[in-house]
């Protein structure tokens, strides 16, 4: 397998008052050739835009960029309805949707929405079952009856649209194994990058589960949420004392991300601000106009069609 073209996107935590700013940023990213934008999904926060309403709105005002929730708050969005949402968005946008999935983390707030609290193990089981059911309810075919532990549907017709790729925000061993069995991509939690201990210990769990399920682990990409500053001049150090990436000049970013793809198998990157929130418009512009093209060119040149790193993710 040759090294694939890395994906580049930006992430946002958009409040209602800045909805127009989100659209401007997404339209600029669309023009600049970025691959995706992601929105957080916290429906219990009244000042935030609803992730899926915003994704649909932005997709309707752009042409190429894909949208995803990073990650979907599954307990508040039952899988059969989520399947209808993402297949509809895919049909309306020409396939420009990724399904970002999570088991649910802030259960105190989730239960405040009237959703029954699930023990951690049950939440992960529901997460895996939901991915399976979303896929059953896509791609056409005969009516679906599904009688699982957490979801039941009776003779429901699948949408005549393929299911979108599924990226998960798995953190614990059980959810990581579920990612290996049923997902297409993994977004490491806590903004862990390719040099972090979390990545080194978590990715093998995905790979082992994928292999046990008869899948090629290399088919499951790793897309990193990556906070950092984009500076005019090179920084003396691009990582802090704990080894966490803090940013640098466009050239420093390009060098680091090229190594991440070629040496550590990174599949893509979603840019956030240094504090983990939405980046400013100018930085997203430099990300799309300078850094992403430089990395793509370097990867294409250095890979040269050779086999990918054996740990390709």
N, C-alpha and C positions, 0 to 999 in steps of 0.2 A: 504494500500500500504506500503510495506516495504521500508526501505531506500536503494536507489540504490548505486551501486559502483560509487564513484566520479571519474570524468574525470580529467586528468592532461595533460597539454601541455605547449609549450613555444611559445612566439611570437617573430617575427623578423621584422625589417625594413631594408631590405637588399639592399645595393648598389651593383652595377654591379661588382666593384672590389672585393667584398667579397662573390661572388656567391659560390666559392669553400668552404668557411667557413660555409655557410648555409648548404651545402650538408653534410659536416662532422658533424655538430651539429644535423641535422635530422637523420643521420644514427646512431649516438650515442644514441639519444633519442629513436629510433626504437629498438635498442638492449636492452635499459633499460626498455622498456615496457611503455613508455609514449603513450598517446592516440592520440594526435594531435599536429600539428604545425600550426601557423597562420602567414600570411604575410599581410602587409598593401598594399592597392591598391590606389596608387596615380599616375596615368598614365601621369600627367602633369609634373612630376619630372624626368628629363632626366637621373639622375644618379642612379635611382632605377631599379631593375629588374621588369619586368612585373609580376604581382602576379600570373596570371593563367598559364603563360608559366613556371614560376618557380615551381608552385605547380605540374604541370604535370611532369616536369623533376625530381623533388624530389620523387614523388610517384613511378616513374619508377626505382628508385635506392634504394627503401626501400621495406619492406615486410608487415608491420603491421600498421604503424602509418597513421593517416588520415590528410588531409590538408584542409585548408580553407583560404579565404581572410577575414581579420578582419578590415573592412568589405568591400564587393564589392562596387566599385564606380558605382552604377547602371546607372546614367545618361550617362556614356560613354560606357555602355555594354547593349544594348537593350535586353529586356527579351527573345525574341525568340532565339537569338543567345546565350544568357547566358544559356538557357535551353539545347541547343545542347552541349555547352562546359561542363557543369557539368555532364550531363548524359554520355557523352563520357568518361570523366575522371573516372566516377564511373564504367563504363564497363571495362575500361582498368586496373583499380586498384583493382577490386574486392570489390567495394563499399566504398573505403576509402576517401570519400569526404564529406565535410559539406559545405552547401551554406550559407556563411555569407553575410547578406544583410543590406544595408544602403540606405537612401533616397538621400544622397549627401549633403555634408556640405560646402565645400569650393567652392561656386558657382563662385566666381571671376576667380579661376583657371580652374574650369570645363568648363566655357564658353569660356576660352581661347583655349580649344580644339575644338571649333566649335560646341559645344552642346548648343542648345537653353536654355536660363535660364528659370527655372520654379519658380513661387511663392512658398513659403514654403508649403502651403496647397496642391497645385497641385503636388508637389514633393512627398508628403506623399501618396497621392492618387495613383500616379504612382508606388510607392514602393509596396503598398498592391496589386495592380493589377498585378504587375510583379510576385510576389510570387504565386498568383493564376494561372497565365499563365504558369509559369515554371512547376507547378504541372500538368497542363493539357497536357503539351507536354512531359510527362514522363509516364511510366507504360504501354505503349502499348494501344491498342484500336483503334477505328475508327478515321479518320481524324478530326482535330480540326478546327473549325471556331470560332474565338473570335473577337468580335467587341466592344471593350471597349473604354473608353475615351482617353486612352493614347497608347494602342496597338491594332493592327488589324492583324489577320492572317486568311488566307482563305484555308481551306482544307489541313492543314499541318499534316502529320502523326506524332504521338508521337513516341519518342524513346522507344524501348522495354526494358527499364531499369527503375527501380523505381526512383522517385525523391529523392535526398539526403535530410537529415534533414536540416531545415532552422533555423539559429540563426540570430537574428537581433541586430543591435546596436542602437536601438530606444532610444531617449532622451525626446522629447516633448510629451505632452498628446495624441495628435492625432496618432503619430507613435507608442506609447506604446499600445494604444487601438488596432491598427492594428496587433501588435505582439500577443496580446491576441486572436484575431480572427483567425489568419492564420499561426503563426509560431510555431516552436518546441522548441526554446530556445531563451534566451535573454542575451546579453552581455551588462551590465550596462555601460553607457558612463562615460567618465572622470575618469576611473579607480575607480569608486565608489565601496566600499565593503559593506558587510552585516551589518556593524554598522553605515553606513553613512545616513545622512538625505535624500540624493538623492535616495538611495535604499528604504528607509522606505516610501517615498511619491510616488515613481514611481511604485513599484511592485503591489500595490493595483489596479492601473489603468489597468494593464495587467490582473489581476485576474478577475476584474469586467467585462471587455470586453469578456474574455474567457467564463465566466459563462453565460453572455447574449447571446453568440453565441452557447450555448449548449455544451461547452467543459468543461472538468475537468481542472481547473487551474494548478493542480499538474502535468499535462502532459507537461507543459512548463518549462523547466529547466532554471536555472540561472547559467551562466558560467562567472566567474569574471576574468577580466584582472587584474593581481595582480603584481605591481612592488614591489621590495624589495631586500634587501641584505641577503645573506646567509653567516653567520659568523661562525668562528670556536668556539667561546665562546658565552655563553648567553649574551644578552644585558640587561641592567638594565630596559630599557623601550622599548617595541616593537612597540609603537605608538608614534607619535609626539604630540605636544601640541594641534593640531587641531583634534586629534583622528585618523589620517591616519596611516595605517600600514606601518612600515618602514623595518621590517624584524627581523632577530635574528638567533639563532642557529637552526640546523635541528630539535632539540627537541621542541624549541619554535614554529617553523613553524608547526610542526605536531600537537601540542596541539591546536593551534589556528584554523587550518583548520579542525581538527576533530570536534571542537565545531561549526564551520561554517556549516558543513554538518548536524550534529545531532540536533543543536539548531536553526539554521537559514535556513535550507533547501537548502544550496548550492549544486549545481549539479556538478560543476567543476571549475577548475582554470587554467589560462594561465599565465605563468611566464614571466615577463619583468624585465629589469634592473631597479635600483632605479630611473633613469631618464626617464623611460618609453620606452627605446629602447631595443635592443637585449641584452640578458644576455651573459656573457662569458661562454665558453665551460665548464669550471670546475663547475660553479654554476648550469648549466643545468644538468651536471652529478650528482651532489648531489641532485638536485630536483628529478631526475628519480630513483636514486639508494637508497636514504635514506628517503627523505620526502614523496614521493608518496606511497611507500610501507608501511611506518609507519601509514599514515592516512588511507589507505585502510584496514589495519589489525585492527586498532582501531575502525573504523566505523563498520566493520563486527562483531567485538567482542561485542561492546557496543549496537549496534542495535539489534543483536540477533534475528532478525526476527520480532521484535515488530513493531507496526504501526509507520509510520513515523510521525515526527512533523506535526501538523495540517497545518502548513504554508509551507509544503514541496514544494520546487521550483525545 
